Amino acid sequence: MKYQLGLYEKALPIDLRWEEKFNIAKSAGYDFLEISIDETDQKLGRLDWSQEEINSLISVMEKTNFPIRSMCLSGHRKYPLGSLDEETRAKSIIIAEKAINLAEKLGVRIIQLAGYDVYYENGNAETKKLFEDNLKKIVEIASAKGILLGFETMETEFMDTVSKAMEYVDEINSPYLGLYPDCGNLNNAAIKYNKDILEDIDTGRGKIFAFHIKETVPGKYRDMHFGDGNVDFEKIFKKLHELKVNRFVTEFWYLGEDNYIEIINEQCKFAKDILGKYYNRRDYA
């Protein structure tokens, strides 16, 4: 079974040119880059790129023969779909629509949605209802563009397991809404609730578009390298192979290291070595 492996953009220094980012990822052995649209003004500003700016990026992708094929849309953390503030909710819809339009133009197949009703506010029954109502709106927009939306399982109790995410996937019941879980976050949730992580992953059977490969330990959800935590990647990859999940992105962050290229190479090799136990690697035509 073939697979593709992407690199999360935030593993690279923010000030690198796109061509440098693509060449570093390609040289390490990755197949594509996952672009970040986070809550910072700099990243949200990408949603207002002109057609000329978009064409310029596409030209770099063509020059390097290395694509952007997924988007991590974490900007909804600041502007959540379930916010009690009407203006914030309106902005959340605008962000989603702009992200979907940008994805279509760049050739992005999957947008990873942050599984938050709210983040900086206190959640309640109303925020959950508002989240669901606005989720329906953005799924409708995405379906018209042919863009898949996949929930990331997060670090908060609202959606920290696959089974919780599936409640919304089942309710919306669209082929364009599914799952894009984070195995590190799932690992912490499984420990927290004393549940079997593989049983939880199995509840998403047939609805998992891709998977984030991330290392964690209880109480820590980021800024770790593979092998430094307690995620059992081998058993998770074995399960994902059974579920026919063939698309992955390594999620780790550039933390100012001078040897970041060496780290990227090492992280790619770590993921491929374990994936290779269950997947027969073969390049796509």
N, C-alpha and C positions, 0 to 999 in steps of 0.2 A: 504494500500500500504506500503510495506516495504522500508527501506532505510538503508544506511550505512554512518557512520560518522567517518572521519579521523582527526587526529591531525597533524598539520604542525610541522615539526621537530624543527623549530626555536623557538617554544614556550618553548623548553627545553634548559638547559645549554649545551654549546657545548662540555664540557669536560666529560659529563656523558658517561658511557659505554652503548652499545646498549641494553644490558639486562635491565639496569636501565631505559632507555627511554621507552622500550616496557612495562615494568611492571607499570610504572607511568601512561602511556596512557591507558593501559588496566584497571587498577584500577579505573581510572576516568570515564570509561564507553565508551571509544572509540573502534572502530572496527579495525582500521588500522592506520599506520603511513605514512605520506607523506614525503619522503626523499628530502632533499635540495641539489641541485647541482648549487650553485651560482657562482659568478665571482671570489671568493677568490681562491688562490692557493690550500688551504686545501680542499675545496669542489670539485674543478675541479680535484684534485688528485684522487678522488674516481673513476673517469672514467678509471684510469689505475690500478685499483685493480687487483691483480693476482687471478687466479681461486681458490687458497687456501684461500685467504682473503674473496672472495665471498662465498665460501663454509662455512667458519666460521660464517659469518653473517646469512646465511640460517640456520645453526645449532642453532643459538640463537633464530631465529624466531620460529623454531620448538620446542625448549625447552620451550619458553614462550607462545607458541600457539598464537602468535600475529604477523601479517604480515606487510610488506611494500607493499602497493598496488598502490601508485601513486608517481610521481616524479615532483617536481617543478624545471624546468630547466631554471633558470634565469641567467646562465653563458653567455647567448647570449647578455646580456646588455653590457658586456665588449668586446665581440667578435661577433658583430651582423652580421646577414645574408646579410644586405644591405650595409655594409661598402664600402666606396670608395677605401679602401686599399685592394689590392688583397690578401696579406698575411693574413690579418685579416679575410677576407671572407673564405679563405681556412681553417683557423682554426675553423671557425664557423661550417663548414660542418663536420670536424673531431669531434668536440665536440658533434654535434647532432648524428653522427653515433655511437660514443662510448656510448653515453647516451642510445640510442636505444638498443645496445647490452647488456648493463648493466641491463636495464629494463627487457629484455627477460630472463636473467639469474636469476634475483631476483623474477620474477613473478609479476612485475609491469605491470598493465594494461594500464594506462594512463600517458602520459607525458604532463605536462602543459608547453606550449611554451609562452615565453614573447612576447607580441605583439609590438615589436619595429622593425622598419627598421634599425635605428641607435639610439644610446642614447647619446654618448659623442661627436658625430659629428653633423653637421647640415644636416637635411634631405632635399631631393629635389626629382625631378622626377627620377633621375638616381638611388638614393638609394632605392626608391620604386620598380623600375624595377629589380634591383639586388636582393632585398628581395624576390620578387615573383619568380624569376628564381631559386634561391637557395632553396626556400621553396618547389618547385616542386621536387627537388633532394632529400630532406630529407623525404618528404612524400613517395616517391618511396621506400626509404630504410625502413621506418617504416612499410609500407604495406607488404613488404616481410617477416617481422618478426611478423606481426599481432599485432603491438603496435599502440594504438590510440594517436594522437597528437591533443591537444585541446588548442586553443588560450586563454590566459589570457587577459582580457581587462585591459589596463594599465592607467597610470596617464598622459600620453602625448597624444597630439591630433591625432597622427598617428592611434592609435587603442584604443580609450577610450570608445567606445560603441560597443554593439553587432552588430549593423547594419554595422559598419565599418569592423569588423572582418568577417562578412558574405560576404563581397565583395571578400575576398580572398578564403573563403571556397567555394563559388559558382564558382569562377574562376578555382580553382584546381579540384573541383568536384571529390573528392575521399572519400570513406566511412571511411578512416583512418584519415581524417582531419575534425575537428569540433571545438567546443567551450568549454572552461572551464573558464567561466567568474568570475569576482570578483565583488560581489555586492556592496562593499564599493566604488570601483573606478567608477562603474556604477552610483552610487548615486551622486557622485560629478559631473560627466559628465552631468547627467540629470539636476542638479541645474544650472550648467554652461551654458548649451544650452537652458534652460527652456523647456525641453522635458519630456514626460511621461516615467519613467523608465520601467513600465510594457509593454508599447507599444514597447520599444526598445528590451526588453528581448524576446518578442513574435516574433521578426524578426528572432530569432535563433531557432524557433520551429522545432523539429526533429533533431537538430544538436548539442544539448547541452549534453555533456558527463557527466559533473559534475559541481559543483559550489563551489567557495570559499566564505565562510562566513566571512566577515570582516567589522569592524566598521570604519567610517570616519566622518569627517565634512569638509566643503569646505576649501580647502587649506591645509588640513592635510590628509595624505593617509596611515599612519601607526602608530605603537606604541600606540594603543588605545585598551581598553577593551570593550566588549559588554555592551551597555547601556550608554556609555560615549559620544556617537555621535548622529547623527540624521538619521541613516539608519532605514527605516521602514521594519524590518525583517518579520513581520507578513504578510504584503501584498505581499512581494517578495516570501516567502515560499508558500503562497497560489497559486501564479502564477506558481511557479515551480512544485507544485503538479499537477496542471492542465496540465502542459507540460510533465508530467511523468518523471521528473528529480528526481532520487532517491539516488544520491551520492553527499556527501558534505564533505568539509574539513574546520575546523575552522582555520582561519589565524590570529594569533597574535604572539607577540614576547616576549621572555624572556628578561627582561630589568635589570637583576641583582637583582631581588627581592629575599629575603630570603624565602618568602612564595610562591614560584612559584608553588609548588604542589597544594596548596590551590587555587591559581588562575586558574590553569588548570582544577581542579574539578569544579570550579564555571563557567568557560566558557563553559565546556561541558554541564553542567546542563542548562545553559541559552539557548544554541542551541537546546537541546533536548526538553525543555519545549515548545518552539515555534513550532518546528517540530511536536511535539506530537499533536498539534491542527489540523494538516492536514494529518499526516501519522500515521498509526497504527503500532507501533513499535513491531517487533517480530524478535528474533534472527535467523540468518541463520543457517541451518543445517551444 
